[in-house]
């Protein structure tokens, strides 16, 4: 129980800290990069370039900002509900990053220009002209990789694999069953 509580506290603190980092970097990008020249970090690979994005990744769905906003709200609600079942550190990090990334970009959609629910996300990390993203997008990418990894391994939110869960369940079932009336035959009720 104490371990579960620590995971939940870590989850909450981590989400708030990651969200704050995302928002602070966006404030910096607006102040430093908007209307200015890009800052080249690694030529042809990585530079800081200001962009407002009304759509999803790669600028897709620019006319669907309200839909993307509603999807982000739905994702945030689902993640918060799943958080109460967390008992695994990797899942805690994955869902924490997913929530921080989702709420980071959702904050932009709710409060930035041109209007509430239609706000454009501040992007400023240009990956060699392939796409321009932000810190929240990094969180979302890492979260997706961790979720795929845990799913591939068959590890649930409780930290158990399907095999471990089945063994635990069958062990409990055998311990809870009582023998049938009459001489012992080694059979249990329900078998």
N, C-alpha and C positions, 0 to 999 in steps of 0.2 A: 504494500500500500504506500509506504514511504517512497519507494522507488518510482511508483507511478506518479505521485504528487510532484517529485523532483523533475520528472520528464515534462509534466504539464507546465510547471513554472519555467523551466528552461525553454520550452516551446513558446510560451507567451513573451518572455523577455527577448528571446531571439527574434521573434517576428517583429516586435516593436523596434528593436535596434536595427534590424535589416531594413525595415520600412523607412526609418529615420535617415539612414545612410543614403538610400535611394532618393529621398526627397531633398536632402542637402546637396547631393551631386546635381540634381536638376536645377535647384536654385542657383548653384554656381554656374551651370551651363547657360542659363538664361542671362545671368549678369555678365559673364565673361565671353561667351561665344556668339550670342544672338547678334546678327548684323556685322560680325567681325570675320576675319580670315580664319580658316581652319588651323589647328595646331597639329603639325605632323610629328607623330611619335616614332613610328617605324615606316619609312618610305614605302608606299604601295601596299602596306599591310595594315597599319593602324594609325588613325588620326582622329582628332576631336573636331567634329563638324556639327553645327546646330541644325536641327530639323524638328518641325512639329508634325506629328503623325496622327491623322484622324482615323486611320484604319488599324489593321492588325499587323503581324509581321510582314516585312517586305512591302508595306504600304497597301496591302490588299484590303478590300472592304472599306475604303475611305468613305463611302456613302452610307455605311452601316454602323456609325459610331454608337447610336442608341442601342442597337442590338448587342454590340460588343460590351457596352456598359452593363447591360442586363445579364449577359453571360458571366461577366466578371463578378457581379454581385452573387449570382447563383453558385459559382465556384467557391467564393469566400464562405458562403453559408455551409456548403457541404464539407469543406475542410474543417471549419470550426466544430461541426457536429462529429466528424471523425476523430478529432483531437482527443475527445474524452475516452476513446478506446486505445490510445497509444500506450504501448509497453515496450517498444523497440526503439533504440536510439537512431538507427538509420532512417526509419520511417518518420521519427520526430523531426529530424533535419530536413528530410524531403518535403514533408507537409508544411513545415515552418517556412521553407524557402518558397514553396508554392503559394502560401498565403501572403507572404511578404511581397513577392513579385506581383501577384494579382492585385493586392490592395495598393501597391505603389503606383501601378498604371491606372488603377481605378480612381485613385485620388486625382490624377490629372484629368481623367474623363469627367469627374464630378465637378471640379473646381477651376479648371483652366479655360482660357478662351477657346472657342468663340462664345460658349454658353454652357451652363450646367447640363450634365448628362451627354453633352455633345463636345466636351473638351478634347483638345488634341494632346497626345502624349508627347512629352519632351524627350527626344532622342538626340544623342550626341556622340556615341562611340561608333565610328565608321570603320568597318572591317574590310578594308581594301576595296571599297566600292561595291561589295557584295550586298551588304545591308547596313543600316544605321540603327543602333539600339541604345539601350540604357542599362543601368545597374539592375533594375527589376527584371529585364530580359535575361540577364546572366543568371539571376536566381531561378527564373522559370526553366531555363535550359538545364541547370544542375539538378533541379527538382525532378524534371522529366527523366534524366539519366538515372537518378537514384530510384525512382519509382519503377522504371524498367528493370533495373538490376534486382531489386527486391522481388518483383513479380517473377522474373526469370528464375530466381532461386526458390520461389514458392514460399517466401516468408511473409506472413500476415502482419497486421498492425500489432498483434500480441507478441510478435517475435518468434513465433513457432512456425515450422514448416507444416505443410499438409500432412506429412507422414507423422511428425511429432504430435500434431493435434489429434490425429486418428488414434495413435497409440495411447494418448492420455485419455481420450474419450472411452476407448474400449477397456482400459484398465479400470476406470471409474465404474463402468457398466458391470464388469465382472465382480467388483467389490460390493456393489449395491444389490446384486441379485441374491436371492435365497434359493435353497434347494427345494425341489417339489416334495410333496408328501410321500411317505413310503421309504423303502430302502434307498440308500444312496446309489445312484447309477452314474454319477459323474456328470449328469446333465443338469443344466440350470434352466429355470424358467426363461422363456424367450429365445431359446436356441433351437 
